[in-house]
Amino acid sequence: MTVTADEIKGQIRQLLAGEGWDPDRLRWLIALLCEVEDEWRREAWRREEELAAGFWARLQ
């Protein structure tokens, strides 16, 4: 399931406004945000590895 940033923002706004307060919805949102954070970390690690590989290639 693909969720857009706008959908996440909408869910957060609704929860902060007290609309549709549902523990399952909150758990879903927290799990989703954790997945997003993990993906960002993997992407950052991949970019760091590419930069390091390029750096070492230029030194050789």
Phi and psi restraints in degrees (range 20) as a CNS / XPLOR table:
assign (resid 1 and name C) (resid 2 and name N)
       (resid 2 and name CA) (resid 2 and name C) 1.0 -97.8 20.0 2
assign (resid 2 and name N) (resid 2 and name CA)
       (resid 2 and name C) (resid 3 and name N) 1.0 131.5 20.0 2
assign (resid 2 and name C) (resid 3 and name N)
       (resid 3 and name CA) (resid 3 and name C) 1.0 -121.4 20.0 2
assign (resid 3 and name N) (resid 3 and name CA)
       (resid 3 and name C) (resid 4 and name N) 1.0 132.8 20.0 2
assign (resid 3 and name C) (resid 4 and name N)
       (resid 4 and name CA) (resid 4 and name C) 1.0 -84.7 20.0 2
assign (resid 4 and name N) (resid 4 and name CA)
       (resid 4 and name C) (resid 5 and name N) 1.0 161.4 20.0 2
assign (resid 4 and name C) (resid 5 and name N)
       (resid 5 and name CA) (resid 5 and name C) 1.0 -60.8 20.0 2
assign (resid 5 and name N) (resid 5 and name CA)
       (resid 5 and name C) (resid 6 and name N) 1.0 -36.1 20.0 2
assign (resid 5 and name C) (resid 6 and name N)
       (resid 6 and name CA) (resid 6 and name C) 1.0 -65.3 20.0 2
assign (resid 6 and name N) (resid 6 and name CA)
       (resid 6 and name C) (resid 7 and name N) 1.0 -36.8 20.0 2
assign (resid 6 and name C) (resid 7 and name N)
       (resid 7 and name CA) (resid 7 and name C) 1.0 -66.3 20.0 2
assign (resid 7 and name N) (resid 7 and name CA)
       (resid 7 and name C) (resid 8 and name N) 1.0 -40.5 20.0 2
assign (resid 7 and name C) (resid 8 and name N)
       (resid 8 and name CA) (resid 8 and name C) 1.0 -63.5 20.0 2
assign (resid 8 and name N) (resid 8 and name CA)
       (resid 8 and name C) (resid 9 and name N) 1.0 -46.1 20.0 2
assign (resid 8 and name C) (resid 9 and name N)
       (resid 9 and name CA) (resid 9 and name C) 1.0 -60.0 20.0 2
assign (resid 9 and name N) (resid 9 and name CA)
       (resid 9 and name C) (resid 10 and name N) 1.0 -41.6 20.0 2
assign (resid 9 and name C) (resid 10 and name N)
       (resid 10 and name CA) (resid 10 and name C) 1.0 -62.1 20.0 2
assign (resid 10 and name N) (resid 10 and name CA)
       (resid 10 and name C) (resid 11 and name N) 1.0 -42.7 20.0 2
assign (resid 10 and name C) (resid 11 and name N)
       (resid 11 and name CA) (resid 11 and name C) 1.0 -62.5 20.0 2
assign (resid 11 and name N) (resid 11 and name CA)
       (resid 11 and name C) (resid 12 and name N) 1.0 -43.8 20.0 2
assign (resid 11 and name C) (resid 12 and name N)
       (resid 12 and name CA) (resid 12 and name C) 1.0 -63.5 20.0 2
assign (resid 12 and name N) (resid 12 and name CA)
       (resid 12 and name C) (resid 13 and name N) 1.0 -44.7 20.0 2
assign (resid 12 and name C) (resid 13 and name N)
       (resid 13 and name CA) (resid 13 and name C) 1.0 -59.8 20.0 2
assign (resid 13 and name N) (resid 13 and name CA)
       (resid 13 and name C) (resid 14 and name N) 1.0 -43.1 20.0 2
assign (resid 13 and name C) (resid 14 and name N)
       (resid 14 and name CA) (resid 14 and name C) 1.0 -63.4 20.0 2
assign (resid 14 and name N) (resid 14 and name CA)
       (resid 14 and name C) (resid 15 and name N) 1.0 -42.6 20.0 2
assign (resid 14 and name C) (resid 15 and name N)
       (resid 15 and name CA) (resid 15 and name C) 1.0 -65.8 20.0 2
assign (resid 15 and name N) (resid 15 and name CA)
       (resid 15 and name C) (resid 16 and name N) 1.0 -42.2 20.0 2
assign (resid 15 and name C) (resid 16 and name N)
       (resid 16 and name CA) (resid 16 and name C) 1.0 -66.7 20.0 2
assign (resid 16 and name N) (resid 16 and name CA)
       (resid 16 and name C) (resid 17 and name N) 1.0 -30.6 20.0 2
assign (resid 16 and name C) (resid 17 and name N)
       (resid 17 and name CA) (resid 17 and name C) 1.0 -81.5 20.0 2
assign (resid 17 and name N) (resid 17 and name CA)
       (resid 17 and name C) (resid 18 and name N) 1.0 -5.9 20.0 2
assign (resid 17 and name C) (resid 18 and name N)
       (resid 18 and name CA) (resid 18 and name C) 1.0 80.5 20.0 2
assign (resid 18 and name N) (resid 18 and name CA)
       (resid 18 and name C) (resid 19 and name N) 1.0 12.8 20.0 2
assign (resid 18 and name C) (resid 19 and name N)
       (resid 19 and name CA) (resid 19 and name C) 1.0 -88.1 20.0 2
assign (resid 19 and name N) (resid 19 and name CA)
       (resid 19 and name C) (resid 20 and name N) 1.0 130.2 20.0 2
assign (resid 19 and name C) (resid 20 and name N)
       (resid 20 and name CA) (resid 20 and name C) 1.0 62.6 20.0 2
assign (resid 20 and name N) (resid 20 and name CA)
       (resid 20 and name C) (resid 21 and name N) 1.0 38.9 20.0 2
assign (resid 20 and name C) (resid 21 and name N)
       (resid 21 and name CA) (resid 21 and name C) 1.0 -62.2 20.0 2
assign (resid 21 and name N) (resid 21 and name CA)
       (resid 21 and name C) (resid 22 and name N) 1.0 116.2 20.0 2
assign (resid 21 and name C) (resid 22 and name N)
       (resid 22 and name CA) (resid 22 and name C) 1.0 -144.8 20.0 2
assign (resid 22 and name N) (resid 22 and name CA)
       (resid 22 and name C) (resid 23 and name N) 1.0 120.4 20.0 2
assign (resid 22 and name C) (resid 23 and name N)
       (resid 23 and name CA) (resid 23 and name C) 1.0 -57.5 20.0 2
assign (resid 23 and name N) (resid 23 and name CA)
       (resid 23 and name C) (resid 24 and name N) 1.0 -36.1 20.0 2
assign (resid 23 and name C) (resid 24 and name N)
       (resid 24 and name CA) (resid 24 and name C) 1.0 -66.2 20.0 2
assign (resid 24 and name N) (resid 24 and name CA)
       (resid 24 and name C) (resid 25 and name N) 1.0 -38.9 20.0 2
assign (resid 24 and name C) (resid 25 and name N)
       (resid 25 and name CA) (resid 25 and name C) 1.0 -64.8 20.0 2
assign (resid 25 and name N) (resid 25 and name CA)
       (resid 25 and name C) (resid 26 and name N) 1.0 -41.1 20.0 2
assign (resid 25 and name C) (resid 26 and name N)
       (resid 26 and name CA) (resid 26 and name C) 1.0 -65.1 20.0 2
assign (resid 26 and name N) (resid 26 and name CA)
       (resid 26 and name C) (resid 27 and name N) 1.0 -43.5 20.0 2
assign (resid 26 and name C) (resid 27 and name N)
       (resid 27 and name CA) (resid 27 and name C) 1.0 -61.2 20.0 2
assign (resid 27 and name N) (resid 27 and name CA)
       (resid 27 and name C) (resid 28 and name N) 1.0 -42.0 20.0 2
assign (resid 27 and name C) (resid 28 and name N)
       (resid 28 and name CA) (resid 28 and name C) 1.0 -60.5 20.0 2
assign (resid 28 and name N) (resid 28 and name CA)
       (resid 28 and name C) (resid 29 and name N) 1.0 -44.8 20.0 2
assign (resid 28 and name C) (resid 29 and name N)
       (resid 29 and name CA) (resid 29 and name C) 1.0 -64.7 20.0 2
assign (resid 29 and name N) (resid 29 and name CA)
       (resid 29 and name C) (resid 30 and name N) 1.0 -42.8 20.0 2
assign (resid 29 and name C) (resid 30 and name N)
       (resid 30 and name CA) (resid 30 and name C) 1.0 -63.5 20.0 2
assign (resid 30 and name N) (resid 30 and name CA)
       (resid 30 and name C) (resid 31 and name N) 1.0 -44.4 20.0 2
assign (resid 30 and name C) (resid 31 and name N)
       (resid 31 and name CA) (resid 31 and name C) 1.0 -61.3 20.0 2
assign (resid 31 and name N) (resid 31 and name CA)
       (resid 31 and name C) (resid 32 and name N) 1.0 -42.0 20.0 2
assign (resid 31 and name C) (resid 32 and name N)
       (resid 32 and name CA) (resid 32 and name C) 1.0 -63.2 20.0 2
assign (resid 32 and name N) (resid 32 and name CA)
       (resid 32 and name C) (resid 33 and name N) 1.0 -44.9 20.0 2
assign (resid 32 and name C) (resid 33 and name N)
       (resid 33 and name CA) (resid 33 and name C) 1.0 -63.8 20.0 2
assign (resid 33 and name N) (resid 33 and name CA)
       (resid 33 and name C) (resid 34 and name N) 1.0 -35.2 20.0 2
assign (resid 33 and name C) (resid 34 and name N)
       (resid 34 and name CA) (resid 34 and name C) 1.0 -65.0 20.0 2
assign (resid 34 and name N) (resid 34 and name CA)
       (resid 34 and name C) (resid 35 and name N) 1.0 -40.7 20.0 2
assign (resid 34 and name C) (resid 35 and name N)
       (resid 35 and name CA) (resid 35 and name C) 1.0 -62.8 20.0 2
assign (resid 35 and name N) (resid 35 and name CA)
       (resid 35 and name C) (resid 36 and name N) 1.0 -41.8 20.0 2
assign (resid 35 and name C) (resid 36 and name N)
       (resid 36 and name CA) (resid 36 and name C) 1.0 -63.4 20.0 2
assign (resid 36 and name N) (resid 36 and name CA)
       (resid 36 and name C) (resid 37 and name N) 1.0 -43.8 20.0 2
assign (resid 36 and name C) (resid 37 and name N)
       (resid 37 and name CA) (resid 37 and name C) 1.0 -61.5 20.0 2
assign (resid 37 and name N) (resid 37 and name CA)
       (resid 37 and name C) (resid 38 and name N) 1.0 -42.9 20.0 2
assign (resid 37 and name C) (resid 38 and name N)
       (resid 38 and name CA) (resid 38 and name C) 1.0 -60.7 20.0 2
assign (resid 38 and name N) (resid 38 and name CA)
       (resid 38 and name C) (resid 39 and name N) 1.0 -41.9 20.0 2
assign (resid 38 and name C) (resid 39 and name N)
       (resid 39 and name CA) (resid 39 and name C) 1.0 -64.8 20.0 2
assign (resid 39 and name N) (resid 39 and name CA)
       (resid 39 and name C) (resid 40 and name N) 1.0 -42.1 20.0 2
assign (resid 39 and name C) (resid 40 and name N)
       (resid 40 and name CA) (resid 40 and name C) 1.0 -61.3 20.0 2
assign (resid 40 and name N) (resid 40 and name CA)
       (resid 40 and name C) (resid 41 and name N) 1.0 -40.9 20.0 2
assign (resid 40 and name C) (resid 41 and name N)
       (resid 41 and name CA) (resid 41 and name C) 1.0 -65.3 20.0 2
assign (resid 41 and name N) (resid 41 and name CA)
       (resid 41 and name C) (resid 42 and name N) 1.0 -42.7 20.0 2
assign (resid 41 and name C) (resid 42 and name N)
       (resid 42 and name CA) (resid 42 and name C) 1.0 -61.8 20.0 2
assign (resid 42 and name N) (resid 42 and name CA)
       (resid 42 and name C) (resid 43 and name N) 1.0 -42.2 20.0 2
assign (resid 42 and name C) (resid 43 and name N)
       (resid 43 and name CA) (resid 43 and name C) 1.0 -65.0 20.0 2
assign (resid 43 and name N) (resid 43 and name CA)
       (resid 43 and name C) (resid 44 and name N) 1.0 -42.0 20.0 2
assign (resid 43 and name C) (resid 44 and name N)
       (resid 44 and name CA) (resid 44 and name C) 1.0 -63.7 20.0 2
assign (resid 44 and name N) (resid 44 and name CA)
       (resid 44 and name C) (resid 45 and name N) 1.0 -40.8 20.0 2
assign (resid 44 and name C) (resid 45 and name N)
       (resid 45 and name CA) (resid 45 and name C) 1.0 -64.6 20.0 2
assign (resid 45 and name N) (resid 45 and name CA)
       (resid 45 and name C) (resid 46 and name N) 1.0 -42.0 20.0 2
assign (resid 45 and name C) (resid 46 and name N)
       (resid 46 and name CA) (resid 46 and name C) 1.0 -62.4 20.0 2
assign (resid 46 and name N) (resid 46 and name CA)
       (resid 46 and name C) (resid 47 and name N) 1.0 -44.7 20.0 2
assign (resid 46 and name C) (resid 47 and name N)
       (resid 47 and name CA) (resid 47 and name C) 1.0 -63.6 20.0 2
assign (resid 47 and name N) (resid 47 and name CA)
       (resid 47 and name C) (resid 48 and name N) 1.0 -39.3 20.0 2
assign (resid 47 and name C) (resid 48 and name N)
       (resid 48 and name CA) (resid 48 and name C) 1.0 -63.7 20.0 2
assign (resid 48 and name N) (resid 48 and name CA)
       (resid 48 and name C) (resid 49 and name N) 1.0 -41.7 20.0 2
assign (resid 48 and name C) (resid 49 and name N)
       (resid 49 and name CA) (resid 49 and name C) 1.0 -64.1 20.0 2
assign (resid 49 and name N) (resid 49 and name CA)
       (resid 49 and name C) (resid 50 and name N) 1.0 -40.5 20.0 2
assign (resid 49 and name C) (resid 50 and name N)
       (resid 50 and name CA) (resid 50 and name C) 1.0 -63.5 20.0 2
assign (resid 50 and name N) (resid 50 and name CA)
       (resid 50 and name C) (resid 51 and name N) 1.0 -42.3 20.0 2
assign (resid 50 and name C) (resid 51 and name N)
       (resid 51 and name CA) (resid 51 and name C) 1.0 -63.9 20.0 2
assign (resid 51 and name N) (resid 51 and name CA)
       (resid 51 and name C) (resid 52 and name N) 1.0 -42.5 20.0 2
assign (resid 51 and name C) (resid 52 and name N)
       (resid 52 and name CA) (resid 52 and name C) 1.0 -64.3 20.0 2
assign (resid 52 and name N) (resid 52 and name CA)
       (resid 52 and name C) (resid 53 and name N) 1.0 -42.5 20.0 2
assign (resid 52 and name C) (resid 53 and name N)
       (resid 53 and name CA) (resid 53 and name C) 1.0 -62.2 20.0 2
assign (resid 53 and name N) (resid 53 and name CA)
       (resid 53 and name C) (resid 54 and name N) 1.0 -42.7 20.0 2
assign (resid 53 and name C) (resid 54 and name N)
       (resid 54 and name CA) (resid 54 and name C) 1.0 -64.2 20.0 2
assign (resid 54 and name N) (resid 54 and name CA)
       (resid 54 and name C) (resid 55 and name N) 1.0 -39.8 20.0 2
assign (resid 54 and name C) (resid 55 and name N)
       (resid 55 and name CA) (resid 55 and name C) 1.0 -62.2 20.0 2
assign (resid 55 and name N) (resid 55 and name CA)
       (resid 55 and name C) (resid 56 and name N) 1.0 -49.0 20.0 2
assign (resid 55 and name C) (resid 56 and name N)
       (resid 56 and name CA) (resid 56 and name C) 1.0 -67.0 20.0 2
assign (resid 56 and name N) (resid 56 and name CA)
       (resid 56 and name C) (resid 57 and name N) 1.0 -33.8 20.0 2
assign (resid 56 and name C) (resid 57 and name N)
       (resid 57 and name CA) (resid 57 and name C) 1.0 -64.5 20.0 2
assign (resid 57 and name N) (resid 57 and name CA)
       (resid 57 and name C) (resid 58 and name N) 1.0 -38.4 20.0 2
assign (resid 57 and name C) (resid 58 and name N)
       (resid 58 and name CA) (resid 58 and name C) 1.0 -71.0 20.0 2
assign (resid 58 and name N) (resid 58 and name CA)
       (resid 58 and name C) (resid 59 and name N) 1.0 -28.1 20.0 2
assign (resid 58 and name C) (resid 59 and name N)
       (resid 59 and name CA) (resid 59 and name C) 1.0 -73.6 20.0 2
assign (resid 59 and name N) (resid 59 and name CA)
       (resid 59 and name C) (resid 60 and name N) 1.0 -23.7 20.0 2
